[in-house]
């Protein structure tokens, strides 16, 4: 499976925050789905793609996990 997250470059997110976010998302996603590749980059808008997640339950779990990372700012410290 592959999770691709594109964050709006107009939000002016620093590289250190991008790195910390990638590390936290990768850690949490790979704990549930060990074979998953996580890519995070900046683009013209924000979007999330989950390629290879065939079950609706897997997609829901990934959505919940990503929501938790976004809401939990402890990885920023």
MOPAC internal coordinates of N, CA, C and O (Angstrom, degrees):
PM7 1SCF
backbone

  N    0.0000 0     0.00 0     0.00 0    0    0    0
  C    1.4399 1     0.00 0     0.00 0    1    0    0
  C    1.5215 1   108.10 1     0.00 0    2    1    0
  O    1.2310 1   121.15 1   -25.73 1    3    2    1
  N    1.3393 1   115.41 1   154.27 1    3    2    1
  C    1.4574 1   121.05 1   177.86 1    5    3    2
  C    1.5236 1   108.84 1  -135.26 1    6    5    3
  O    1.2310 1   120.91 1   -46.93 1    7    6    5
  N    1.3243 1   115.86 1   133.07 1    7    6    5
  C    1.4577 1   122.44 1   176.40 1    9    7    6
  C    1.5224 1   106.98 1  -113.25 1   10    9    7
  O    1.2310 1   121.01 1   -58.60 1   11   10    9
  N    1.3227 1   115.67 1   121.40 1   11   10    9
  C    1.4587 1   121.05 1   178.91 1   13   11   10
  C    1.5191 1   108.75 1  -117.36 1   14   13   11
  O    1.2310 1   121.09 1   -55.61 1   15   14   13
  N    1.3239 1   115.51 1   124.39 1   15   14   13
  C    1.4598 1   121.13 1  -179.95 1   17   15   14
  C    1.5259 1   107.26 1  -119.98 1   18   17   15
  O    1.2310 1   121.14 1   -55.79 1   19   18   17
  N    1.3172 1   115.43 1   124.21 1   19   18   17
  C    1.4475 1   120.85 1   175.56 1   21   19   18
  C    1.5277 1   107.45 1  -112.66 1   22   21   19
  O    1.2310 1   121.14 1   -53.84 1   23   22   21
  N    1.3360 1   115.43 1   126.16 1   23   22   21
  C    1.4587 1   121.40 1  -179.35 1   25   23   22
  C    1.5288 1   108.83 1  -107.97 1   26   25   23
  O    1.2310 1   120.90 1   -41.13 1   27   26   25
  N    1.3151 1   115.88 1   138.87 1   27   26   25
  C    1.4574 1   122.41 1  -177.86 1   29   27   26
  C    1.5254 1   110.32 1   -59.64 1   30   29   27
  O    1.2310 1   120.62 1   -59.19 1   31   30   29
  N    1.3341 1   116.41 1   120.81 1   31   30   29
  C    1.4697 1   120.54 1  -178.71 1   33   31   30
  C    1.5224 1   112.22 1   -66.34 1   34   33   31
  O    1.2310 1   119.42 1   160.84 1   35   34   33
  N    1.3239 1   118.71 1   -19.16 1   35   34   33
  C    1.4581 1   122.02 1   177.60 1   37   35   34
  C    1.5278 1   112.24 1   -70.38 1   38   37   35
  O    1.2310 1   120.22 1   166.62 1   39   38   37
  N    1.3302 1   117.19 1   -13.38 1   39   38   37
  C    1.4591 1   121.18 1   176.52 1   41   39   38
  C    1.5195 1   111.51 1   -77.44 1   42   41   39
  O    1.2310 1   120.42 1   170.97 1   43   42   41
  N    1.3366 1   116.81 1    -9.03 1   43   42   41
  C    1.4684 1   122.67 1   176.65 1   45   43   42
  C    1.5355 1   112.69 1    51.11 1   46   45   43
  O    1.2310 1   121.32 1  -122.81 1   47   46   45
  N    1.3103 1   115.08 1    57.19 1   47   46   45
  C    1.4603 1   122.24 1   179.10 1   49   47   46
  C    1.5236 1   108.24 1   -84.60 1   50   49   47
  O    1.2310 1   120.25 1   -51.37 1   51   50   49
  N    1.3157 1   117.13 1   128.63 1   51   50   49
  C    1.4697 1   121.02 1  -178.27 1   53   51   50
  C    1.5304 1   110.75 1   -69.15 1   54   53   51
  O    1.2310 1   121.19 1   -21.71 1   55   54   53
  N    1.3230 1   115.32 1   158.29 1   55   54   53
  C    1.4630 1   120.58 1   179.11 1   57   55   54
  C    1.5239 1   111.78 1   -64.31 1   58   57   55
  O    1.2310 1   120.25 1   147.63 1   59   58   57
  N    1.3249 1   117.13 1   -32.37 1   59   58   57
  C    1.4682 1   119.12 1   179.31 1   61   59   58
  C    1.5316 1   110.67 1   -68.07 1   62   61   59
  O    1.2310 1   120.30 1   141.55 1   63   62   61
  N    1.3240 1   117.03 1   -38.45 1   63   62   61
  C    1.4686 1   120.68 1   177.15 1   65   63   62
  C    1.5234 1   109.68 1   -69.08 1   66   65   63
  O    1.2310 1   120.34 1   138.69 1   67   66   65
  N    1.3303 1   116.95 1   -41.31 1   67   66   65
  C    1.4709 1   120.34 1   177.48 1   69   67   66
  C    1.5291 1   110.15 1   -59.65 1   70   69   67
  O    1.2310 1   120.65 1   137.15 1   71   70   69
  N    1.3376 1   116.36 1   -42.85 1   71   70   69
  C    1.4592 1   120.14 1   179.41 1   73   71   70
  C    1.5165 1   112.36 1   -64.28 1   74   73   71
  O    1.2310 1   120.36 1   135.85 1   75   74   73
  N    1.3329 1   116.91 1   -44.15 1   75   74   73
  C    1.4677 1   121.24 1   179.28 1   77   75   74
  C    1.5240 1   110.46 1   -64.69 1   78   77   75
  O    1.2310 1   120.47 1   139.37 1   79   78   77
  N    1.3335 1   116.70 1   -40.63 1   79   78   77
  C    1.4636 1   121.22 1   178.53 1   81   79   78
  C    1.5236 1   110.23 1   -63.39 1   82   81   79
  O    1.2310 1   120.14 1   134.77 1   83   82   81
  N    1.3236 1   117.33 1   -45.23 1   83   82   81
  C    1.4698 1   121.23 1   179.65 1   85   83   82
  C    1.5211 1   110.50 1   -61.42 1   86   85   83
  O    1.2310 1   120.75 1   136.61 1   87   86   85
  N    1.3216 1   116.18 1   -43.39 1   87   86   85
  C    1.4678 1   120.20 1   180.00 1   89   87   86
  C    1.5246 1   111.51 1   -61.94 1   90   89   87
  O    1.2310 1   120.40 1   135.21 1   91   90   89
  N    1.3360 1   116.84 1   -44.79 1   91   90   89
  C    1.4686 1   120.59 1  -178.48 1   93   91   90
  C    1.5237 1   111.67 1   -67.69 1   94   93   91
  O    1.2310 1   120.43 1   135.32 1   95   94   93
  N    1.3324 1   116.78 1   -44.68 1   95   94   93
  C    1.4673 1   120.18 1   179.18 1   97   95   94
  C    1.5249 1   109.68 1   -62.57 1   98   97   95
  O    1.2310 1   120.26 1   133.78 1   99   98   97
  N    1.3204 1   117.10 1   -46.22 1   99   98   97
  C    1.4715 1   120.33 1  -179.99 1  101   99   98
  C    1.5141 1   111.34 1   -58.95 1  102  101   99
  O    1.2310 1   120.50 1   134.85 1  103  102  101
  N    1.3342 1   116.65 1   -45.15 1  103  102  101
  C    1.4709 1   121.18 1  -179.23 1  105  103  102
  C    1.5260 1   110.63 1   -59.62 1  106  105  103
  O    1.2310 1   120.60 1   132.33 1  107  106  105
  N    1.3198 1   116.47 1   -47.67 1  107  106  105
  C    1.4686 1   119.86 1  -176.71 1  109  107  106
  C    1.5251 1   112.69 1   -72.08 1  110  109  107
  O    1.2310 1   120.19 1   138.85 1  111  110  109
  N    1.3180 1   117.24 1   -41.15 1  111  110  109
  C    1.4686 1   120.46 1  -179.24 1  113  111  110
  C    1.5258 1   110.13 1   -67.07 1  114  113  111
  O    1.2310 1   120.39 1   134.30 1  115  114  113
  N    1.3214 1   116.86 1   -45.70 1  115  114  113
  C    1.4681 1   119.93 1  -177.68 1  117  115  114
  C    1.5272 1   112.55 1   -68.65 1  118  117  115
  O    1.2310 1   119.98 1   158.99 1  119  118  117
  N    1.3315 1   117.65 1   -21.01 1  119  118  117
  C    1.4673 1   120.03 1   174.38 1  121  119  118
  C    1.5272 1   110.52 1   -67.26 1  122  121  119
  O    1.2310 1   120.21 1   144.92 1  123  122  121
  N    1.3351 1   117.20 1   -35.08 1  123  122  121
  C    1.4709 1   121.61 1   178.73 1  125  123  122
  C    1.5241 1   112.67 1   -88.77 1  126  125  123
  O    1.2310 1   121.16 1   141.07 1  127  126  125
  N    1.3322 1   115.40 1   -38.93 1  127  126  125
  C    1.4644 1   121.80 1  -175.96 1  129  127  126
  C    1.5306 1   107.94 1  -130.82 1  130  129  127
  O    1.2310 1   119.85 1   -94.30 1  131  130  129
  N    1.3412 1   117.90 1    85.70 1  131  130  129
  C    1.4653 1   122.19 1  -171.13 1  133  131  130
  C    1.5353 1   116.08 1   -57.64 1  134  133  131
  O    1.2310 1   119.40 1   152.20 1  135  134  133
  N    1.2830 1   118.75 1   -27.80 1  135  134  133
  C    1.4644 1   120.94 1  -176.27 1  137  135  134
  C    1.5314 1   112.81 1   -90.62 1  138  137  135
  O    1.2310 1   119.86 1  -167.98 1  139  138  137
  N    1.3101 1   117.88 1    12.02 1  139  138  137
  C    1.4594 1   122.09 1  -174.12 1  141  139  138
  C    1.5205 1   111.91 1   -84.39 1  142  141  139
  O    1.2310 1   121.24 1   -40.71 1  143  142  141
  N    1.3195 1   115.24 1   139.29 1  143  142  141
  C    1.4601 1   122.90 1   173.48 1  145  143  142
  C    1.5190 1   107.20 1  -103.67 1  146  145  143
  O    1.2310 1   120.49 1   -49.78 1  147  146  145
  N    1.3215 1   116.67 1   130.22 1  147  146  145
  C    1.4662 1   121.97 1  -179.36 1  149  147  146
  C    1.5267 1   108.24 1  -112.61 1  150  149  147
  O    1.2310 1   120.87 1   -52.74 1  151  150  149
  N    1.3234 1   115.94 1   127.26 1  151  150  149
  C    1.4560 1   121.85 1   175.77 1  153  151  150
  C    1.5181 1   108.56 1  -123.02 1  154  153  151
  O    1.2310 1   120.94 1   -46.18 1  155  154  153
  N    1.3245 1   115.81 1   133.82 1  155  154  153
  C    1.4563 1   121.08 1   177.31 1  157  155  154
  C    1.5216 1   107.05 1  -131.18 1  158  157  155
  O    1.2310 1   121.28 1   -49.01 1  159  158  157
  N    1.3277 1   115.16 1   130.99 1  159  158  157
  C    1.4548 1   119.46 1   179.42 1  161  159  158
  C    1.5178 1   109.97 1  -149.86 1  162  161  159
  O    1.2310 1   120.90 1   -10.16 1  163  162  161
  N    1.3080 1   115.89 1   169.84 1  163  162  161
  C    1.4509 1   120.49 1   176.72 1  165  163  162
  C    1.5195 1   109.24 1   -99.43 1  166  165  163
  O    1.2310 1   121.20 1   -32.25 1  167  166  165
  N    1.3336 1   115.31 1   147.75 1  167  166  165
  C    1.4533 1   120.93 1  -179.49 1  169  167  166
  C    1.5110 1   110.58 1  -153.55 1  170  169  167
  O    1.2310 1   121.26 1    16.73 1  171  170  169
  N    1.3110 1   115.19 1  -163.27 1  171  170  169
  C    1.4622 1   119.64 1  -175.47 1  173  171  170
  C    1.5249 1   113.49 1   -80.69 1  174  173  171
  O    1.2310 1   120.07 1   168.99 1  175  174  173
  N    1.3249 1   117.46 1   -11.01 1  175  174  173
  C    1.4649 1   122.26 1   177.88 1  177  175  174
  C    1.5209 1   108.81 1  -158.93 1  178  177  175
  O    1.2310 1   120.65 1   -10.68 1  179  178  177
  N    1.3274 1   116.35 1   169.32 1  179  178  177
  C    1.4572 1   121.58 1   179.70 1  181  179  178
  C    1.5263 1   109.65 1   -94.07 1  182  181  179
  O    1.2310 1   120.83 1   -48.81 1  183  182  181
  N    1.3350 1   116.02 1   131.19 1  183  182  181
  C    1.4690 1   120.51 1   175.28 1  185  183  182
  C    1.5107 1   109.57 1  -156.94 1  186  185  183
  O    1.2310 1   121.29 1   -23.19 1  187  186  185
  N    1.3071 1   115.13 1   156.81 1  187  186  185
  C    1.4645 1   122.46 1   178.09 1  189  187  186
  C    1.5224 1   108.06 1  -128.09 1  190  189  187
  O    1.2310 1   121.12 1   -49.92 1  191  190  189
  N    1.3272 1   115.46 1   130.08 1  191  190  189
  C    1.4593 1   120.61 1   175.59 1  193  191  190
  C    1.5203 1   108.70 1  -122.60 1  194  193  191
  O    1.2310 1   121.06 1   -41.77 1  195  194  193
  N    1.3266 1   115.58 1   138.23 1  195  194  193
  C    1.4528 1   122.22 1   176.83 1  197  195  194
  C    1.5177 1   107.45 1  -120.18 1  198  197  195
  O    1.2310 1   120.94 1   -82.74 1  199  198  197
  N    1.3076 1   115.81 1    97.26 1  199  198  197
  C    1.4568 1   121.42 1  -176.46 1  201  199  198
  C    1.5174 1   109.69 1   -92.95 1  202  201  199
  O    1.2310 1   120.69 1   -51.76 1  203  202  201
  N    1.3064 1   116.29 1   128.24 1  203  202  201
  C    1.4470 1   120.89 1   179.05 1  205  203  202
  C    1.5191 1   114.80 1    92.76 1  206  205  203
  O    1.2310 1   120.28 1   179.03 1  207  206  205
  N    1.3299 1   117.07 1    -0.97 1  207  206  205
  C    1.4721 1   120.51 1   176.05 1  209  207  206
  C    1.5228 1   106.84 1   -85.49 1  210  209  207
  O    1.2310 1   120.76 1   -80.88 1  211  210  209
  N    1.3107 1   116.14 1    99.12 1  211  210  209
  C    1.4554 1   120.16 1  -172.59 1  213  211  210
  C    1.5284 1   113.91 1   -85.67 1  214  213  211
  O    1.2310 1   120.11 1   153.49 1  215  214  213
  N    1.3042 1   117.40 1   -26.51 1  215  214  213
  C    1.4581 1   120.64 1  -177.89 1  217  215  214
  C    1.5262 1   110.79 1   -94.65 1  218  217  215
  O    1.2310 1   120.27 1   -41.63 1  219  218  217
  N    1.3135 1   117.09 1   138.37 1  219  218  217
  C    1.4561 1   121.03 1   177.00 1  221  219  218
  C    1.5264 1   110.96 1   -59.95 1  222  221  219
  O    1.2310 1   120.59 1   145.80 1  223  222  221
  N    1.3222 1   116.47 1   -34.20 1  223  222  221
  C    1.4702 1   120.78 1   178.59 1  225  223  222
  C    1.5332 1   110.65 1   -63.29 1  226  225  223
  O    1.2310 1   119.93 1   138.78 1  227  226  225
  N    1.3294 1   117.75 1   -41.22 1  227  226  225
  C    1.4668 1   121.21 1   177.50 1  229  227  226
  C    1.5255 1   110.75 1   -63.78 1  230  229  227
  O    1.2310 1   120.25 1   137.64 1  231  230  229
  N    1.3143 1   117.13 1   -42.36 1  231  230  229
  C    1.4663 1   121.22 1   178.62 1  233  231  230
  C    1.5225 1   110.86 1   -63.51 1  234  233  231
  O    1.2310 1   120.27 1   139.80 1  235  234  233
  N    1.3176 1   117.10 1   -40.20 1  235  234  233
  C    1.4626 1   121.04 1   178.98 1  237  235  234
  C    1.5217 1   110.20 1   -65.60 1  238  237  235
  O    1.2310 1   120.58 1   136.30 1  239  238  237
  N    1.3321 1   116.50 1   -43.70 1  239  238  237
  C    1.4621 1   120.20 1   179.13 1  241  239  238
  C    1.5288 1   111.24 1   -62.49 1  242  241  239
  O    1.2310 1   120.37 1   138.97 1  243  242  241
  N    1.3217 1   116.90 1   -41.03 1  243  242  241
  C    1.4622 1   120.64 1   177.65 1  245  243  242
  C    1.5239 1   111.27 1   -65.33 1  246  245  243
  O    1.2310 1   120.41 1   136.73 1  247  246  245
  N    1.3296 1   116.82 1   -43.27 1  247  246  245
  C    1.4659 1   120.27 1   177.45 1  249  247  246
  C    1.5238 1   111.00 1   -59.73 1  250  249  247
  O    1.2310 1   120.30 1   134.92 1  251  250  249
  N    1.3241 1   117.03 1   -45.08 1  251  250  249
  C    1.4693 1   121.33 1   178.96 1  253  251  250
  C    1.5253 1   110.81 1   -61.94 1  254  253  251
  O    1.2310 1   120.58 1   136.74 1  255  254  253
  N    1.3250 1   116.49 1   -43.26 1  255  254  253
  C    1.4536 1   121.14 1  -179.99 1  257  255  254
  C    1.5284 1   110.64 1   -62.35 1  258  257  255
  O    1.2310 1   120.08 1   133.48 1  259  258  257
  N    1.3146 1   117.45 1   -46.52 1  259  258  257
  C    1.4643 1   120.95 1  -179.93 1  261  259  258
  C    1.5226 1   111.17 1   -64.73 1  262  261  259
  O    1.2310 1   120.33 1   141.42 1  263  262  261
  N    1.3082 1   116.98 1   -38.58 1  263  262  261
  C    1.4700 1   121.04 1   176.91 1  265  263  262
  C    1.5307 1   110.07 1   -61.09 1  266  265  263
  O    1.2310 1   120.79 1   137.78 1  267  266  265
  N    1.3272 1   116.10 1   -42.22 1  267  266  265
  C    1.4650 1   120.35 1   178.99 1  269  267  266
  C    1.5277 1   111.86 1   -63.57 1  270  269  267
  O    1.2310 1   120.26 1   140.12 1  271  270  269
  N    1.3341 1   117.11 1   -39.88 1  271  270  269
  C    1.4697 1   120.29 1   178.52 1  273  271  270
  C    1.5303 1   109.53 1   -64.44 1  274  273  271
  O    1.2310 1   120.41 1   135.21 1  275  274  273
  N    1.3397 1   116.82 1   -44.79 1  275  274  273
  C    1.4599 1   119.99 1  -179.82 1  277  275  274
  C    1.5229 1   111.21 1   -60.89 1  278  277  275
  O    1.2310 1   120.32 1   139.90 1  279  278  277
  N    1.3315 1   116.99 1   -40.10 1  279  278  277
  C    1.4654 1   121.51 1  -176.40 1  281  279  278
  C    1.5213 1   112.98 1   -79.66 1  282  281  279
  O    1.2310 1   120.22 1   150.94 1  283  282  281
  N    1.3271 1   117.18 1   -29.06 1  283  282  281
  C    1.4599 1   122.42 1  -177.46 1  285  283  282
  C    1.5310 1   108.45 1   -92.70 1  286  285  283
  O    1.2310 1   120.43 1   -74.72 1  287  286  285
  N    1.3150 1   116.78 1   105.28 1  287  286  285
  C    1.4502 1   120.87 1  -177.92 1  289  287  286
  C    1.5170 1   114.56 1   -87.47 1  290  289  287
  O    1.2310 1   119.64 1  -172.01 1  291  290  289
  N    1.3212 1   118.30 1     7.99 1  291  290  289
  C    1.4673 1   120.46 1  -176.25 1  293  291  290
  C    1.5338 1   111.81 1   -62.76 1  294  293  291
  O    1.2310 1   119.37 1   154.40 1  295  294  293
  N    1.3104 1   118.81 1   -25.60 1  295  294  293
  C    1.4690 1   121.85 1  -179.75 1  297  295  294
  C    1.5341 1   111.72 1   -72.27 1  298  297  295
  O    1.2310 1   119.98 1   169.18 1  299  298  297
  N    1.3359 1   117.64 1   -10.82 1  299  298  297
  C    1.4584 1   120.89 1   178.36 1  301  299  298
  C    1.5254 1   112.73 1   -79.37 1  302  301  299
  O    1.2310 1   120.23 1   165.15 1  303  302  301
  N    1.3352 1   117.17 1   -14.85 1  303  302  301
  C    1.4730 1   120.29 1  -174.29 1  305  303  302
  C    1.4950 1   111.81 1   -96.17 1  306  305  303
  O    1.2310 1   120.10 1   180.00 1  307  306  305

